[in-house]
Amino acid sequence: MNGSIARSALAVIVTLLMACATAHADPTPGTVQNFTYGSGQTAHPYIVYTPRGWVPRDHLPLLVMLHGCETTAYEQMEANLYNPLADRKHFVVLYPDTDAIENSQPGPLARCWQFFNPDDFQRGEGDGAAVAAITHIVMNAWGINSQRVYLMGMSAGSFLSADMAAEYPDLYAASGENAGGAYADFTCVFQSEVSLSAEQSAQEAYAEMGSRARVVPRIVIGGDADQGIPPACADKALLQGLRTDNLVLDHNQTEPIKLTPASVTDGQVPDGLSYTVSNYRDGHGCLIGQRWLVHGMNHFWSGGSSNPKWANFTDPKGPSAADASWAFFSRFTLANTAWSCKPPAKAHKHHKHHKRKKRHKAKK
């Protein structure tokens, strides 16, 4: 009997020691996992990066990164350095990829999102529908905080990001673009005379939002020497976003968010490129839009990996687009974008005011 008790006690001690060791173990490393949405020629592969130390109960934010033409989700992931940032800031990253049909498109359109297809300008259609569906799958499987889902794009992925900001404002709290353009304005790439004006694009984006209309903050990044997407397209993308936000707030494209920056600052990457950051604020002084213009940068992801293997995708001499976009995105939730820096009214004061009004009416 005593021997049995001793063995039981020893087992308890061993269990406690193992629990203590587990509690003090290093966090689990970040993981890269590959999945596929759909089947056949229209199946979309996608990659999910889970940051170091993730546990489901954390309900982390999610950043969705859309690659550019002639690029894969894997190449974009390796080039842009979101994964190490996700380890530090603790968020999940989703990298959707194009399908087999898009991969086989000719020339510079190979592996390209269908940003020029009118189907992609409508909710529930085209690539946007696939990316939104994948986003929901990842949100459910990884226990994502549904208030903190963000969308970022590079080149063709930026055009899709701008489209989806109008199509799915109820899903993505904020959107961002590196070297892209405005909603439904693919002809901007060709500097065409039929390219939409920022005013027209804003109005069409607002119409697409419909009953789901809400303010969607936007960050736009790109080089002033971009030979792939004219820098003016990126300028128009930001203005379209701000004008659409104004329509949501006041049914007027030019206010309450001013279409000129509230502040402009210049920066310099050590031994790298200089850049200018323009901040746009709403009627309460809340940051709602941001433009990073990298001087001398061509059609690249700004910052990112210095590995020569990814030299076609990123310019490491620029400021980190990953750091800049996450610093911008992390300010916002779905429920807190318009007047995002204004303290909410205290409910109990409103309640007392309401009761006073009722008593006043009763005396009459």
Secondary structure as UniProt FT lines:
FT   HELIX           2..23
FT   STRAND          31..37
FT   HELIX           40..42
FT   STRAND          44..50
FT   TURN            52..53
FT   HELIX           56..58
FT   STRAND          62..66
FT   TURN            69..70
FT   HELIX           73..80
FT   HELIX           82..89
FT   STRAND          92..96
FT   HELIX           100..103
FT   HELIX           107..109
FT   TURN            110..111
FT   TURN            115..116
FT   HELIX           118..121
FT   TURN            123..124
FT   HELIX           126..141
FT   TURN            142..143
FT   TURN            146..147
FT   STRAND          149..154
FT   HELIX           156..167
FT   TURN            169..171
FT   STRAND          174..178
FT   TURN            183..184
FT   HELIX           186..190
FT   TURN            193..194
FT   HELIX           198..209
FT   HELIX           210..212
FT   STRAND          218..223
FT   TURN            224..225
FT   HELIX           231..250
FT   TURN            253..254
FT   STRAND          263..268
FT   TURN            270..271
FT   STRAND          274..281
FT   TURN            283..284
FT   STRAND          287..294
FT   TURN            295..296
FT   STRAND          301..302
FT   HELIX           308..310
FT   TURN            311..313
FT   STRAND          314..315
FT   TURN            316..317
FT   HELIX           321..329
FT   TURN            330..331
FT   TURN            334..335
FT   TURN            338..341
FT   HELIX           347..363
//
